[in-house]
Every structure is written in C-alpha cells, then in structure tokens.
Amino acid sequence: MRLRKQALGTRNIVGPRVEQARKEKGLRQKELLAQLQAYGLDMNSSGLSKLEGQLRNATDIELAALADILDVSVDRLLGREERDA
C-alpha cells in the first residue's frame, strides 16, 4: 500500500468516506475508476486521488455515481448518517 505524498486538503468532506467505502468493498482505485467510466464519468487516477485526499471538489454527478457504485447512501458520503445515529 502506498502512502499519501500530500497532506489532506479541505476541499471536500466526502473524500475520506469515499476512500473508506472503496476499501470496505475491496476495490483498488483502478477498479473504482473503471466502474466510474462504465457509469459514464471520465475521471483519471489523479482526480480520484485528489478527491479522496480532499484536494478537489466532488460534483453532484460524481457524488451520486460514487454512492451507487460503492453501494452506500449519499448521506453516508456526506457524513450525515454518523451525525443522525
């Protein structure tokens, strides 16, 4: 497993939750990228890495696709389920 070279950013709140859900499903970034492309979204490895590292924003379309692919709710990716529990 490679370590993150850059410090975490502050551009989104979903990045760590996307990374956690991806790892829970046993997906590598390449595999998630392939599923995003099948979903009709063209994101490269740098874009996903920056999203997970909170260095870039996630669009609403990306957020919905990630929730579908990772089989989690958008609320979970936004951290709302933890707050409501």
Contacts in CASP RR format, 6 or more apart in sequence:
PFRMAT RR
TARGET T0000
AUTHOR 0000-0000-0000
METHOD contacts of the structure
MODEL  1
MRLRKQALGTRNIVGPRVEQARKEKGLRQKELLAQLQAYGLDMNSSGLSK
LEGQLRNATDIELAALADILDVSVDRLLGREERDA
4 53 0 8 1.000
6 53 0 8 1.000
6 55 0 8 1.000
8 16 0 8 1.000
8 53 0 8 1.000
8 54 0 8 1.000
8 55 0 8 1.000
9 53 0 8 1.000
9 54 0 8 1.000
9 55 0 8 1.000
10 54 0 8 1.000
11 54 0 8 1.000
11 55 0 8 1.000
11 56 0 8 1.000
11 57 0 8 1.000
12 51 0 8 1.000
12 54 0 8 1.000
12 56 0 8 1.000
12 57 0 8 1.000
12 58 0 8 1.000
13 54 0 8 1.000
13 78 0 8 1.000
13 79 0 8 1.000
14 51 0 8 1.000
14 58 0 8 1.000
14 63 0 8 1.000
14 66 0 8 1.000
14 77 0 8 1.000
14 78 0 8 1.000
15 51 0 8 1.000
15 52 0 8 1.000
15 53 0 8 1.000
15 54 0 8 1.000
15 58 0 8 1.000
15 77 0 8 1.000
16 52 0 8 1.000
16 53 0 8 1.000
16 54 0 8 1.000
17 72 0 8 1.000
17 76 0 8 1.000
17 77 0 8 1.000
17 78 0 8 1.000
17 79 0 8 1.000
18 51 0 8 1.000
18 52 0 8 1.000
18 58 0 8 1.000
18 66 0 8 1.000
18 70 0 8 1.000
18 77 0 8 1.000
19 52 0 8 1.000
19 53 0 8 1.000
21 66 0 8 1.000
21 70 0 8 1.000
21 72 0 8 1.000
21 76 0 8 1.000
21 77 0 8 1.000
22 29 0 8 1.000
22 32 0 8 1.000
22 52 0 8 1.000
22 70 0 8 1.000
25 70 0 8 1.000
25 71 0 8 1.000
27 35 0 8 1.000
27 70 0 8 1.000
29 45 0 8 1.000
29 48 0 8 1.000
29 49 0 8 1.000
29 52 0 8 1.000
30 45 0 8 1.000
32 48 0 8 1.000
32 69 0 8 1.000
32 70 0 8 1.000
33 43 0 8 1.000
33 44 0 8 1.000
33 45 0 8 1.000
33 48 0 8 1.000
35 69 0 8 1.000
36 42 0 8 1.000
36 43 0 8 1.000
36 48 0 8 1.000
36 62 0 8 1.000
36 65 0 8 1.000
36 66 0 8 1.000
36 69 0 8 1.000
37 43 0 8 1.000
39 65 0 8 1.000
39 68 0 8 1.000
39 69 0 8 1.000
40 65 0 8 1.000
41 61 0 8 1.000
41 62 0 8 1.000
41 65 0 8 1.000
43 51 0 8 1.000
43 62 0 8 1.000
47 56 0 8 1.000
50 56 0 8 1.000
51 58 0 8 1.000
51 62 0 8 1.000
58 66 0 8 1.000
63 74 0 8 1.000
63 77 0 8 1.000
64 74 0 8 1.000
66 77 0 8 1.000
67 73 0 8 1.000
67 74 0 8 1.000
67 76 0 8 1.000
67 77 0 8 1.000
70 77 0 8 1.000
73 81 0 8 1.000
75 81 0 8 1.000
75 84 0 8 1.000
END
